[in-house]
Each structure stands twice: as structure tokens, then as C-alpha cells.
Amino acid sequence: MIKAVVGANWGDEGKGKITDMLAEKADIIVRFQGGANAGHTIVNNYGKFALHTLPSGVFYNHTTSVIGNGVALNIPVLKKEYDDIVSKGVPAPKLLVSDRAQMVMPYHILFDGYEEERLAGRSFGSTKSGIAPFYSDKYAKIGFQVNELFDEKVLLEKLKNVCETKNVLLEHLYHKPLLVPEEIFGELMKWKEMIAPFVCDTSSFLYEALQEGKEILLEGQLGSLKDPDHGIYPMVTSSSTLAGYGAVGAGVPPCEIKKVITVTKAYSSAVGAGAFVSEIFGDEADELRRRGGDGGEYGATTGRPRRMGWYDCVASKYGCRIQGTTDVAFTVLDVLGYLDEIPVCVAYDIDGRITTEFPTTGLLEKAKPVIETLPGWNCDIRGIKKYEDLPENCRKYVEFIEEKIGFPITMVSNGPGRDDIIYREGK
């Protein structure tokens, strides 16, 4: 059986914690899309970790971690992460990397930075991790799969051809130093040594695991609203953030994905540019950012302060629907304990028309939030294990959100730790 853990919003919903928690009962955890441009923060018995490529289940001895063919693989970043967690006392994880995964090349990162520099104020808020140039090359069919590292003659020849076209752009558009194919080849040979012990046909491995009745967890990166088809285009990422893509990015049958656990925060946050209807500013935002997450709301990869907002029922209902949600995990509820009243965005006002349907980007830019205010609970809820033990106003808040988004909230996270989770019985 396959479960997917994905995000309902702009990313940073707390998927890492939920994956880490669910991994206890899983056999295999798979990253199926995206690259090192976003991270998952994990707090467990070993300490606090920001993972960027490794799946969030690497902290269990019984699991196998898989980097699927859909991942934008930055090999040095993966190796550094692997070595870092082992150096901090985590047992060496069992790791498999798809031989069909494509590599983020050194020049992808250069081009990402050059393009943001060229666009200046019109940029897309890139993390400059090489993701957009990587996917551009993948779909232009001039990318490099991991398996190509093992045929040196063909690899060098292809590198020369690709660098020829890249150098035209570097010389005439960006006015930057030209690429030297032999230098890149030398770097790739070091990458080959790093990755060789882990490379295999992961799709075949996962198919065999399914035949044996193993439980597989697919871990998504970012959230629904950053999907290039269904998100706030063009302020999106370059790979599909949806559970449906898990079948492609991991190489598994779509009919085997039986549960889609969609993660959403008890308030909103976002990193990067793009429409954000329920956004708040000034002291109000600063206070929520300071209290939020575990040690504040800052990107796990970029360190950038996250943009803050109240819970957006319109965006979350849409985000859950487009994921094919079976279960909602509601995170960081404990953060809101300081508020006397909690505003919630329940609809959008677009040129005087009230809607609860999430619109396309042009209309989204015009949307103003329709706010309802709920009473707060004014206390710390960390440590509570049973839903019925939560304060009444806290339960009312959860149930109000659940009714508005139309999907069952089956898990409530009330702290950063692995055990800070409340399961709602009968949901």
C-alpha cells in the first residue's frame, strides 16, 4: 500500500514532521519530485535537522529511503546531508537512488542566479538552487540522468554539445565566463564516486516491495499552490507538487496510492513571491513569525523570513481537492495559543463578487480576504494527547476549519516533536 504526504498550500506546512511520524510504520519512504530548493525541518531524539533531498524517514533503522526518478538530484548536496546526519549519531540510512533521476548540473545553479540577476525586480523569487534551468533542460531533452555517469566517452561528447549552446547564452545574454566541458566532466567523475554505491532501478525495487505487501510513503515537496499546472503560475516551482505526480516521479502504479495525507498549517505562511490573499504585515506578522514553527518562521533552505497570514479556507479547500485528499494533518495549532481572537479567511472578494472557489492568478491578484473571527483559547496546548482534552475554543477552531475546507482533519499537531500529535478518533 502507498500513502502520500503532500502540502495543501505554499509549502512549509510541516510535511517533514508528519512524514517522520508516519515513517515509524512504513517500510520505504520516497522523494518523488523537486530538488534541494526547499527543506523539511525535523525534530526528534537525535536533534533538529533541515533536510533538503533525503526523505524525512531516514531516522528509522527499519526504513529504506529512495530518491525517485522525478527528483532534481544535486549529488553533492545529497552526499553532504547523508554525511551530516551520520556525523550527528544517526545510523547510516539505507539509501537507494534511481538510475533515471536527473542531475542538477553545476551550470544550472549558475544560470538560475544569472537569470534572477537579469530579471531584477521582475524575478520569480527563485532560491537559486538551479531548479528552473534543470527542468528546462529535462524537458528540452538535454538533461543528464544518473546512469549517464557510467559511460564516460558518451558523457563527455554530450557535455561538449550542451556546453556549446549554453555558452552562446553566457556570452551574448548574461556576459559571463564560458563553460569548459572538460572541467565539468572532472567534477562529474567525483559525483560518480559519491553516488555509485546507492544507484539502482528504484522503480523495479518499489514494484517488488508492493508485491511483498510493504508499506510505501511518498513525500512531496512544497504544496498545491506551487504546482506549475494548478498553482499560482508563474510564481510556482518547476515540478508537480501533487500526489498524482507521485506515481510518475517514483515509478509506481497510480492505483496503489490509497491514502493522500495533505498537510496544512493552522495559519498561513509562504516563502517567495506570488499572490497571498490572507497575508498580514507589521507587528502582527512579526509576532506570529516569531512564535511560529520551532524557533520561528524562516525557510529551512533559504533562511528567508516567511510571509505570514491567517488561515485561508479558500486556498486550503482547493489545495486539498487538487491533491485528492483522504486525510488532513493540521499542524502548529499550538502557536495560536497567544491570541484572544483568531481571524480566518473564509472567502474572497473579487471586484465585489464573493467566492469560495480559488481563482486563476490574474483574478487572485485582485482578491481581498473575507474574514471571520473566532475566539481564541489563551493557553498552551502542548503536551495534550487527546482531542477531547483540548480547550473548547481550540476544538471549535479545528471543526470550523474542517467544515470550511470539506475534508476530514484526522491528525492535529500541537508541537514540533515526533510525539506531539493528536489523532482524532472516528475520523
URLINTA-V127691 format. One record per pair of residues at least 12 apart in sequence whose ideal C-beta (glycine too) atoms are under 7 Angstrom apart, sorted by the first residue. I is the first residue (numbers start at 1). J is the second residue. If there is no record, write none. Layout:
# URLINTA-V127691
i->I j->J
i->I j->J
This chain:
# URLINTA-V127691
i->1 j->215
i->1 j->256
i->1 j->258
i->2 j->216
i->2 j->218
i->2 j->252
i->2 j->256
i->2 j->257
i->2 j->258
i->3 j->22
i->3 j->217
i->3 j->258
i->3 j->259
i->3 j->261
i->4 j->218
i->4 j->220
i->4 j->243
i->4 j->246
i->4 j->257
i->4 j->260
i->4 j->261
i->5 j->18
i->5 j->19
i->5 j->22
i->5 j->217
i->5 j->218
i->5 j->219
i->5 j->220
i->5 j->261
i->5 j->263
i->6 j->220
i->6 j->241
i->6 j->242
i->6 j->243
i->6 j->260
i->6 j->262
i->6 j->323
i->7 j->220
i->7 j->222
i->7 j->223
i->7 j->224
i->7 j->241
i->7 j->263
i->8 j->223
i->8 j->224
i->8 j->262
i->8 j->263
i->8 j->264
i->8 j->316
i->8 j->319
i->8 j->320
i->8 j->323
i->9 j->223
i->9 j->224
i->9 j->225
i->9 j->264
i->9 j->268
i->9 j->315
i->9 j->316
i->9 j->319
i->10 j->223
i->10 j->225
i->10 j->226
i->10 j->270
i->11 j->38
i->11 j->222
i->11 j->223
i->11 j->226
i->11 j->271
i->12 j->269
i->12 j->271
i->12 j->306
i->13 j->223
i->13 j->263
i->13 j->264
i->13 j->265
i->13 j->331
i->14 j->263
i->14 j->265
i->14 j->331
i->14 j->332
i->14 j->413
i->15 j->40
i->15 j->219
i->15 j->220
i->15 j->263
i->16 j->40
i->16 j->41
i->16 j->42
i->16 j->51
i->16 j->56
i->17 j->42
i->17 j->331
i->17 j->413
i->17 j->416
i->18 j->261
i->18 j->263
i->18 j->329
i->19 j->56
i->19 j->57
i->19 j->217
i->19 j->219
i->20 j->42
i->20 j->44
i->20 j->56
i->20 j->57
i->20 j->59
i->20 j->418
i->21 j->418
i->21 j->421
i->22 j->217
i->23 j->56
i->23 j->57
i->23 j->60
i->23 j->63
i->23 j->217
i->24 j->60
i->25 j->215
i->26 j->57
i->26 j->63
i->26 j->215
i->26 j->216
i->26 j->217
i->27 j->63
i->27 j->64
i->27 j->209
i->27 j->214
i->27 j->215
i->27 j->216
i->28 j->63
i->28 j->64
i->28 j->66
i->28 j->206
i->28 j->209
i->28 j->214
i->28 j->216
i->29 j->55
i->29 j->56
i->29 j->57
i->29 j->63
i->29 j->65
i->29 j->217
i->29 j->219
i->30 j->55
i->30 j->66
i->30 j->68
i->30 j->216
i->30 j->217
i->30 j->218
i->30 j->219
i->30 j->250
i->31 j->53
i->31 j->55
i->31 j->67
i->31 j->68
i->31 j->71
i->31 j->219
i->32 j->68
i->32 j->70
i->32 j->71
i->32 j->218
i->32 j->220
i->32 j->245
i->32 j->246
i->32 j->249
i->32 j->250
i->33 j->70
i->33 j->71
i->33 j->220
i->33 j->221
i->33 j->239
i->33 j->240
i->33 j->241
i->33 j->245
i->33 j->249
i->34 j->71
i->34 j->72
i->34 j->221
i->34 j->222
i->34 j->237
i->34 j->239
i->35 j->71
i->35 j->72
i->35 j->74
i->35 j->104
i->35 j->129
i->35 j->131
i->35 j->134
i->36 j->52
i->36 j->53
i->36 j->74
i->36 j->77
i->36 j->129
i->36 j->301
i->37 j->127
i->37 j->129
i->37 j->131
i->37 j->301
i->38 j->221
i->38 j->222
i->38 j->301
i->39 j->51
i->39 j->52
i->39 j->300
i->39 j->301
i->40 j->56
i->40 j->300
i->41 j->294
i->41 j->300
i->42 j->56
i->42 j->59
i->43 j->294
i->43 j->416
i->43 j->417
i->44 j->59
i->44 j->418
i->46 j->59
i->46 j->88
i->46 j->89
i->46 j->90
i->47 j->88
i->49 j->85
i->50 j->300
i->51 j->81
i->52 j->77
i->52 j->81
i->52 j->301
i->53 j->67
i->53 j->74
i->53 j->77
i->53 j->78
i->53 j->81
i->54 j->78
i->54 j->81
i->54 j->82
i->55 j->219
i->56 j->219
i->57 j->217
i->58 j->85
i->58 j->93
i->59 j->90
i->61 j->91
i->64 j->94
i->64 j->96
i->65 j->93
i->65 j->94
i->65 j->95
i->66 j->96
i->66 j->202
i->66 j->206
i->67 j->97
i->67 j->98
i->67 j->101
i->68 j->98
i->68 j->101
i->68 j->202
i->68 j->249
i->68 j->250
i->68 j->251
i->69 j->98
i->69 j->100
i->69 j->101
i->69 j->203
i->69 j->249
i->69 j->251
i->70 j->239
i->70 j->245
i->70 j->248
i->70 j->249
i->70 j->250
i->71 j->101
i->72 j->102
i->72 j->104
i->72 j->131
i->72 j->134
i->72 j->135
i->72 j->239
i->73 j->101
i->73 j->102
i->73 j->103
i->73 j->104
i->73 j->146
i->74 j->104
i->75 j->103
i->75 j->191
i->75 j->194
i->75 j->195
i->76 j->191
i->79 j->194
i->82 j->95
i->95 j->198
i->96 j->198
i->96 j->200
i->96 j->202
i->96 j->205
i->97 j->146
i->97 j->195
i->97 j->198
i->97 j->199
i->98 j->146
i->98 j->202
i->99 j->146
i->99 j->147
i->99 j->199
i->99 j->200
i->99 j->201
i->100 j->145
i->100 j->147
i->101 j->145
i->101 j->146
i->102 j->138
i->102 j->143
i->102 j->144
i->102 j->145
i->103 j->144
i->103 j->146
i->104 j->130
i->104 j->134
i->105 j->144
i->106 j->184
i->106 j->187
i->107 j->166
i->107 j->179
i->108 j->130
i->108 j->133
i->108 j->134
i->109 j->128
i->109 j->129
i->109 j->130
i->111 j->133
i->112 j->126
i->112 j->128
i->112 j->129
i->112 j->130
i->112 j->132
i->112 j->133
i->113 j->128
i->114 j->174
i->114 j->176
i->116 j->128
i->118 j->174
i->124 j->234
i->124 j->235
i->124 j->273
i->125 j->235
i->125 j->272
i->125 j->273
i->127 j->301
i->127 j->302
i->131 j->237
i->131 j->238
i->132 j->238
i->135 j->238
i->135 j->239
i->142 j->162
i->146 j->195
i->146 j->199
i->149 j->188
i->149 j->191
i->149 j->192
i->150 j->192
i->155 j->185
i->155 j->188
i->156 j->181
i->156 j->185
i->159 j->181
i->159 j->184
i->159 j->185
i->160 j->181
i->163 j->179
i->163 j->181
i->166 j->179
i->167 j->179
i->202 j->251
i->203 j->251
i->206 j->250
i->206 j->251
i->206 j->252
i->210 j->256
i->218 j->246
i->218 j->250
i->220 j->241
i->220 j->243
i->221 j->241
i->222 j->237
i->222 j->241
i->223 j->241
i->223 j->319
i->224 j->241
i->224 j->242
i->224 j->319
i->224 j->322
i->224 j->323
i->225 j->315
i->225 j->319
i->226 j->241
i->227 j->240
i->227 j->241
i->227 j->242
i->228 j->240
i->230 j->242
i->230 j->322
i->232 j->274
i->232 j->275
i->232 j->361
i->232 j->364
i->233 j->361
i->235 j->272
i->235 j->273
i->235 j->274
i->242 j->322
i->242 j->323
i->243 j->257
i->243 j->260
i->243 j->323
i->243 j->324
i->244 j->324
i->259 j->326
i->259 j->327
i->260 j->323
i->260 j->324
i->260 j->325
i->260 j->326
i->261 j->327
i->261 j->329
i->262 j->319
i->262 j->320
i->262 j->323
i->262 j->325
i->262 j->328
i->263 j->329
i->263 j->331
i->264 j->316
i->264 j->328
i->264 j->330
i->265 j->331
i->265 j->332
i->266 j->311
i->266 j->330
i->266 j->331
i->266 j->332
i->266 j->333
i->266 j->335
i->266 j->336
i->267 j->288
i->267 j->309
i->267 j->310
i->267 j->311
i->267 j->335
i->267 j->336
i->268 j->309
i->268 j->310
i->268 j->311
i->268 j->312
i->269 j->292
i->269 j->297
i->269 j->306
i->269 j->307
i->269 j->308
i->270 j->306
i->270 j->307
i->271 j->299
i->271 j->302
i->271 j->304
i->271 j->306
i->275 j->361
i->275 j->364
i->275 j->365
i->276 j->307
i->276 j->309
i->277 j->312
i->277 j->345
i->277 j->348
i->277 j->364
i->277 j->367
i->277 j->369
i->278 j->309
i->278 j->310
i->278 j->312
i->278 j->345
i->278 j->369
i->279 j->307
i->279 j->309
i->280 j->308
i->280 j->309
i->280 j->310
i->285 j->308
i->288 j->308
i->289 j->305
i->289 j->306
i->289 j->308
i->291 j->335
i->291 j->338
i->292 j->332
i->292 j->335
i->293 j->332
i->294 j->416
i->310 j->343
i->310 j->344
i->310 j->345
i->311 j->344
i->311 j->345
i->311 j->401
i->312 j->345
i->313 j->344
i->313 j->345
i->313 j->346
i->313 j->401
i->313 j->404
i->313 j->405
i->314 j->345
i->314 j->347
i->314 j->348
i->314 j->356
i->314 j->358
i->315 j->358
i->316 j->405
i->317 j->356
i->317 j->404
i->317 j->405
i->317 j->406
i->318 j->358
i->320 j->405
i->320 j->407
i->325 j->407
i->327 j->408
i->327 j->410
i->327 j->411
i->328 j->407
i->328 j->408
i->328 j->409
i->328 j->410
i->329 j->411
i->329 j->413
i->330 j->398
i->330 j->409
i->330 j->411
i->330 j->412
i->330 j->413
i->331 j->413
i->332 j->413
i->333 j->381
i->333 j->412
i->333 j->413
i->333 j->414
i->334 j->380
i->334 j->381
i->334 j->382
i->334 j->414
i->334 j->415
i->336 j->376
i->337 j->377
i->337 j->378
i->337 j->379
i->337 j->380
i->337 j->381
i->339 j->376
i->340 j->376
i->340 j->378
i->341 j->373
i->341 j->375
i->341 j->376
i->342 j->373
i->342 j->374
i->342 j->376
i->342 j->397
i->343 j->371
i->343 j->373
i->344 j->371
i->344 j->372
i->344 j->374
i->345 j->369
i->345 j->370
i->345 j->371
i->346 j->370
i->346 j->372
i->346 j->404
i->347 j->370
i->348 j->367
i->348 j->368
i->348 j->369
i->348 j->370
i->349 j->367
i->349 j->368
i->349 j->370
i->350 j->363
i->350 j->366
i->350 j->367
i->351 j->366
i->354 j->370
i->374 j->396
i->374 j->397
i->374 j->400
i->375 j->393
i->376 j->393
i->377 j->391
i->377 j->393
i->377 j->394
i->379 j->391
i->381 j->394
i->381 j->414
i->382 j->414
i->382 j->415
i->382 j->420
i->384 j->414
i->384 j->422
i->385 j->422
i->386 j->422
i->387 j->412
i->387 j->422
i->387 j->424
i->398 j->412
i->408 j->427
i->409 j->424
i->409 j->427
i->410 j->423
i->410 j->424
i->410 j->427
i->411 j->423
i->412 j->424
